[in-house]
């Protein structure tokens, strides 16, 4: 069975710059410059997470919360622990 990681992310669209941070409790916050129109913020989030985790963008998908600030992002081909370690490492 393929490895899959699911990450809970709080997204802020229309930010001044793109950034992804993880606090001491492990909460993930992302900021993207794209507006929340026609799925553009979700697409920007998927690209940001893919870059940060060093995986192809096609392996990253918003699976819950498409129109909400709190989202669940699925990353295929990466174990949960590995994804969390890569995010925490920055």
C-alpha positions in Angstrom: 0.0 0.0 0.0 1.3 3.5 -0.9 2.3 5.8 1.9 -0.1 8.8 2.4 0.2 11.8 4.8 -2.7 14.0 5.7 -1.9 17.4 7.1 -4.3 19.8 8.8 -3.5 23.4 7.5 -5.0 26.8 8.3 -4.8 28.8 5.1 -4.7 32.6 4.8 -5.2 33.8 1.2 -4.2 37.2 -0.3 -1.1 37.4 1.9 1.7 39.7 1.1 4.0 36.7 0.7 3.8 33.0 0.6 4.9 31.1 3.7 4.4 27.9 5.6 5.1 27.7 9.3 4.7 25.0 12.0 4.4 26.1 15.6 5.7 24.2 18.7 2.4 22.3 19.0 2.7 21.1 15.4 -0.1 23.3 14.0 0.5 24.2 10.3 -0.3 27.7 9.0 0.1 28.7 5.4 -0.1 32.0 3.6 -0.5 32.3 -0.1 -0.8 35.4 -2.3 -3.6 34.0 -4.4 -7.2 35.1 -3.8 -9.8 32.5 -2.6 -11.5 32.6 -6.0 -12.0 29.7 -8.4 -9.8 27.4 -6.3 -6.7 29.5 -6.9 -5.8 29.7 -3.2 -6.1 25.9 -2.9 -3.9 25.4 -6.0 -1.3 27.8 -4.5 -1.4 25.9 -1.2 -0.8 22.6 -3.0 2.2 24.0 -4.8 3.6 25.5 -1.6 3.3 22.3 0.3 4.8 20.3 -2.6 7.8 22.7 -2.7 8.3 22.5 1.1 8.1 18.7 1.2 10.1 18.3 -2.0 7.5 16.2 -3.8 5.9 16.6 -7.2 2.8 19.0 -7.1 0.7 16.2 -8.6 1.0 14.3 -5.3 -0.5 17.0 -3.2 -4.3 17.5 -3.0 -6.7 19.5 -0.8 -9.1 16.8 0.2 -11.3 18.6 2.8 -12.2 22.2 3.4 -12.0 23.5 -0.2 -14.0 26.6 0.7 -12.9 26.9 4.3 -9.8 28.3 6.0 -9.1 25.0 7.8 -8.1 22.3 5.2 -6.8 18.8 5.1 -4.1 18.3 2.5 -3.2 14.8 1.3 0.4 14.0 0.3 0.9 10.7 -1.6 4.1 8.9 -1.5 5.2 10.2 1.8 4.6 8.8 5.3 2.9 10.9 7.9 6.0 11.1 10.2 8.3 12.0 7.3 6.0 14.8 6.1 5.8 16.3 9.6 9.5 16.0 10.1 10.2 17.8 6.7 7.8 20.6 7.6 9.2 21.1 11.1 12.8 21.2 9.7 11.8 24.1 7.5 
